[in-house]
Amino acid sequence: MTLRARLRIERAAFDLDIDLTAEPGEVVALLGPNGAGKTTALRALAGLLPLTAGTITVADDVWDAPPALFVPAEHRRVGVVFQDYLLFQHLSALENVAFGLRARGVRRAEARRRAADWLDRVGLGEHAAAGPRALSGGQAQRVALARALATDPRLLLLDEPLAALDAGTRLQVRSDLSRHLRDYGGHTVLVTHDPLDAMVLADRLVILEHGRVVQQGAPAEIARRPRTDYVANLVGLNLFRGEAAGTTVTLPAGGHFTTTDPMSGPVFLAFAPTAVSLHPAPPTGSPRNCWPVTVTGLEQHANITRVQLDGAPPVLADITPAAVAELGLHPGRPLWAAVKATEIHTYPA
């Protein structure tokens, strides 16, 4: 029952060329910057955009194999939850969920019975008669999910399903959605810009850049071993590529680091912004990696301040507001950065 997709789509200014698989019960998240190809991939899987080349197969059913075969969206067993949910404003919650069943030929009474069952499953049985305008954002999201799942799809596509929610609602709905996805036995492909949504909801992450897969794996592996600047920024790490010789890693743009794990050849080197300490003068003591830097920017993030630093190499540091005041930080302020060797993670490039 594996989903196997070789997605090849050519356009004037962009082309998508990726291979994608998903096992039954698996949630695969597509992440990437704007224009990476996430929505294009989702539209191809849904049957809204034909492939230029490649195939889309679920078990023994072929949905797209140009130029000979193309199964249109209405004939694919696919459920879709869009970013803005696209509920029919003139229908109640119950009739919205029943709509997909009716479109597939289910008799009205049976469609309403199954829709009512799905609303109970998502905790909205008492809102069956409510119109979309009477629902909160989280309730509307659950109605859209129930509508998608009610047709028993083989493939569930989620297009930024939490993006329209405020921060307070998002936390609860994310938890609810995670629970529903665990109970779903089909294949799920999630498109999101939010790394937390992906980390919580997905079993596997597929990172796209410029229409290509640049990294994929379990969320913990992606977070621990990013392989591009985009992924490093996504999970909040400083990332460098260099040449290792023993416990020394030399960076091509200047600077070097001492690590605890001897390696040889091209490596990635990563450490968290919280691992960077800042000092008005060269520090003494345990740090084996210290170098001069200059403050280029400050950004407040909740209870920490992220400091952008230029140097060899340039880094990001997360410090407390008290440390900002104590160091008298401002753009142009010269400092020394230090990172302990034990805080650095290295792995083959």
C-alpha positions in Angstrom: 0.0 0.0 0.0 3.0 2.3 -0.3 2.6 5.7 -1.9 5.4 6.1 -4.6 5.6 9.3 -6.4 8.2 10.4 -9.0 7.1 14.0 -9.5 8.5 15.7 -12.6 6.9 19.0 -13.5 8.4 21.5 -15.9 7.3 25.2 -16.2 8.9 28.2 -17.8 10.6 29.6 -14.7 10.6 26.5 -12.4 10.8 22.7 -12.5 10.1 20.2 -9.8 12.1 16.9 -9.7 11.6 14.9 -6.6 10.9 11.3 -5.5 8.5 10.9 -2.6 7.3 7.8 -0.7 5.0 7.3 2.3 4.0 4.1 4.1 0.5 3.5 5.5 0.0 5.4 8.7 3.1 7.6 8.0 3.0 11.4 8.1 5.5 13.0 5.7 6.1 16.7 6.0 7.3 18.8 3.1 9.2 21.9 4.2 11.1 24.5 2.3 11.3 28.3 1.6 8.8 30.0 -0.6 9.1 28.8 -4.2 10.7 25.5 -3.2 7.9 23.4 -4.9 5.9 22.3 -1.9 2.5 23.4 -3.2 3.3 22.2 -6.7 4.0 18.7 -5.3 0.8 18.8 -3.3 -1.3 19.8 -6.3 0.2 17.0 -8.4 -0.6 14.4 -5.7 -4.2 15.8 -5.5 -4.7 15.5 -9.3 -5.0 19.3 -9.7 -1.8 19.5 -11.8 -0.7 16.8 -14.2 2.9 15.6 -14.3 5.2 16.3 -17.2 7.0 13.0 -16.4 7.2 10.5 -13.7 4.5 8.4 -11.9 2.1 8.5 -8.9 1.2 5.1 -7.6 -0.7 4.0 -4.4 -0.3 0.3 -4.0 -1.3 -1.1 -7.4 -3.3 2.0 -8.5 -1.6 4.3 -10.9 -2.9 7.9 -10.7 -0.5 9.6 -13.1 1.9 8.2 -15.7 2.2 10.7 -18.6 1.5 10.7 -21.4 -0.7 7.6 -21.3 -2.6 7.9 -18.0 -4.0 10.7 -15.8 -6.7 10.1 -13.1 -8.5 13.4 -12.4 -8.9 14.6 -8.8 -12.5 13.6 -8.5 -11.6 10.0 -9.2 -8.7 9.7 -6.7 -9.2 8.6 -3.2 -7.7 11.8 -1.8 -8.7 14.0 1.1 -7.4 17.6 1.2 -7.4 20.1 4.1 -6.6 23.6 2.7 -5.0 26.4 4.5 -8.3 28.4 4.7 -10.3 25.2 5.0 -12.7 26.2 2.2 -15.9 25.3 4.0 -19.1 25.9 2.1 -20.6 29.0 3.8 -24.2 28.0 2.9 -24.0 24.5 4.5 -24.0 23.4 8.1 -21.0 21.6 9.6 -22.9 18.3 9.1 -23.6 19.0 5.5 -20.0 20.2 4.9 -18.7 16.8 6.1 -21.4 14.9 4.2 -20.6 16.8 0.9 -17.7 14.6 -0.1 -19.7 11.5 0.5 -22.6 12.7 -1.5 -20.3 13.6 -4.3 -19.1 10.0 -4.4 -22.6 8.7 -4.7 -23.4 7.9 -1.0 -27.2 8.2 -0.4 -28.2 11.3 1.6 -29.3 9.5 4.8 -26.1 7.4 4.9 -23.9 10.4 4.2 -25.5 12.4 7.0 -25.1 9.4 9.4 -21.4 9.0 8.6 -20.9 12.8 8.8 -22.4 12.9 12.2 -20.1 10.1 13.3 -17.1 12.0 12.1 -18.2 15.2 13.8 -18.4 13.2 17.1 -14.9 11.8 16.5 -13.5 15.3 16.2 -15.4 16.5 19.2 -18.0 18.7 17.3 -21.1 16.6 17.5 -23.0 19.3 19.2 -22.1 21.8 16.5 -23.5 19.8 13.6 -26.2 22.4 12.8 -23.8 25.4 13.0 -22.7 27.3 10.0 -19.0 28.0 9.3 -19.3 31.6 10.5 -20.5 30.4 13.9 -17.4 28.2 14.3 -14.0 29.2 15.8 -10.9 28.8 13.7 -10.0 25.6 15.5 -13.5 24.2 15.1 -13.5 25.0 11.3 -10.2 23.2 11.0 -11.7 20.1 12.6 -14.7 20.2 10.3 -12.4 20.4 7.3 -10.4 17.4 8.6 -13.6 15.4 9.2 -14.8 16.2 5.7 -11.5 15.0 4.3 -11.4 11.8 6.3 -15.1 10.9 6.0 -14.6 9.6 2.4 -12.0 7.1 3.6 -9.1 8.5 1.5 -6.0 6.5 0.8 -4.0 9.8 0.8 -4.6 12.8 3.1 -3.0 16.1 2.0 -2.7 18.9 4.5 -1.8 22.3 3.1 -0.6 24.6 6.0 -3.5 23.3 8.1 -2.7 25.4 11.2 -1.5 28.6 9.5 -4.9 30.4 9.9 -5.0 29.9 13.7 -3.9 32.3 16.4 -1.1 31.2 18.7 -3.4 30.2 21.6 -5.7 28.1 19.4 -2.8 26.6 17.4 -1.3 24.8 20.4 -4.6 22.9 21.2 -5.5 22.2 17.6 -1.9 20.9 16.9 -2.4 18.4 19.7 -5.8 17.4 18.4 -4.6 17.0 14.9 -1.6 14.8 16.0 -4.1 12.5 17.8 -6.3 12.2 14.7 -3.4 11.5 12.4 -2.2 8.7 14.7 -5.6 7.0 14.2 -5.5 7.4 10.4 -4.2 4.4 8.6 -3.6 6.0 5.2 -0.8 8.1 3.8 -0.5 11.7 5.0 1.6 14.4 3.2 1.8 17.7 5.2 3.0 21.0 3.7 4.0 23.6 6.3 6.4 26.5 6.9 6.4 26.0 10.7 9.2 23.7 12.0 7.3 23.0 15.2 4.2 21.8 13.3 6.5 19.5 11.3 8.4 18.2 14.3 5.2 17.5 16.3 3.1 16.0 13.5 5.4 14.3 11.1 7.2 10.9 11.2 9.6 12.0 8.4 10.6 15.4 7.0 11.5 16.1 3.4 13.2 19.4 2.8 12.8 21.0 -0.6 14.9 23.8 -2.1 14.6 25.0 -5.7 12.4 22.0 -6.7 14.8 19.4 -5.3 15.1 17.3 -2.2 18.1 18.5 -0.2 17.6 16.5 3.0 15.1 14.0 4.4 14.9 11.9 7.6 13.3 11.6 11.0 12.7 15.0 12.7 15.3 14.4 15.4 17.9 13.5 12.8 17.2 16.6 10.7 17.3 18.8 13.8 20.6 17.2 14.9 22.4 17.1 11.5 21.2 19.9 9.2 22.9 19.9 5.8 21.9 23.3 4.4 21.7 26.9 5.7 17.9 26.8 5.3 17.6 23.7 7.5 20.0 25.1 10.1 18.0 28.3 10.3 14.8 26.2 10.5 16.0 24.3 13.6 17.9 27.3 15.0 21.5 26.2 14.7 24.8 27.7 13.5 26.1 25.6 10.6 29.4 25.6 8.9 31.2 23.4 6.4 34.9 22.8 6.8 37.9 20.4 6.5 38.6 18.3 9.5 42.1 17.1 10.5 41.9 15.4 13.8 40.1 17.6 16.3 40.6 20.8 14.2 38.1 21.9 11.6 39.3 24.7 9.2 36.6 26.8 7.5 37.1 27.9 3.9 36.0 31.5 4.6 38.5 31.9 7.5 38.6 30.7 11.1 38.8 27.3 12.7 37.2 25.3 15.5 38.5 22.7 17.9 36.2 19.8 18.5 36.1 16.7 20.8 35.6 14.1 18.0 38.6 13.4 15.7 37.5 13.3 12.0 39.1 13.6 8.6 37.9 15.3 5.4 34.9 17.4 4.6 32.5 17.8 7.6 29.6 19.8 8.8 29.9 21.6 12.1 26.8 22.7 14.1 26.1 24.3 17.5 23.2 26.1 19.0 23.1 29.9 19.4 22.8 29.3 23.2 26.2 27.7 23.1 27.9 31.0 22.1 29.0 33.1 25.0 30.0 36.8 24.6 32.8 38.7 26.3 34.2 42.2 26.3 37.8 40.8 26.2 39.3 37.4 25.3 37.9 34.9 27.8 40.1 32.8 30.1 39.3 29.3 31.2 37.8 26.3 29.5 36.6 27.6 26.0 39.0 26.4 23.3 37.3 28.3 20.6 37.2 32.1 20.8 37.5 34.8 18.2 36.8 38.6 17.7 33.3 39.5 16.5 31.3 42.7 15.9 27.6 43.1 16.7 25.6 43.7 13.5 22.0 43.3 14.8 19.8 42.5 17.8 16.4 40.7 17.8 14.1 40.1 20.7 12.6 36.6 20.9 10.4 36.1 23.9 12.8 36.0 26.9 16.0 35.9 24.9 17.8 38.3 22.6 19.4 36.9 19.4 22.6 38.7 18.6 23.9 38.7 15.0 27.7 38.8 14.9 30.2 39.4 12.1 33.5 37.7 12.3 35.6 34.7 11.1 33.2 33.0 11.2 29.9 35.0 11.6 27.6 33.5 14.2 24.2 33.9 16.0 24.2 34.0 19.8 21.2 33.8 22.2 21.6 35.7 25.4 19.4 37.2 28.2 18.3 40.8 28.2 20.4 41.2 31.4 23.5 40.2 29.4 22.6 42.7 26.7 22.5 45.5 29.3 25.7 44.3 31.1 27.7 44.1 27.8 26.2 47.4 26.5 25.4 45.8 23.2 24.6 47.8 20.1 25.5 47.5 16.4 29.2 48.0 15.9 30.1 46.9 19.4 33.3 44.8 19.3 33.3 41.6 21.4 34.8 38.2 21.7 32.7 35.0 21.0 33.5 31.7 22.7 32.1 28.2 22.2 33.2 25.1 24.2 34.4 22.2 22.1 31.9 19.9 23.9 29.0 22.1 22.5 30.0 21.4 18.9 28.6 18.6 16.9 30.5 17.4 13.8 29.4 14.9 11.1 30.5 14.0 7.5 29.6 16.4 4.8 
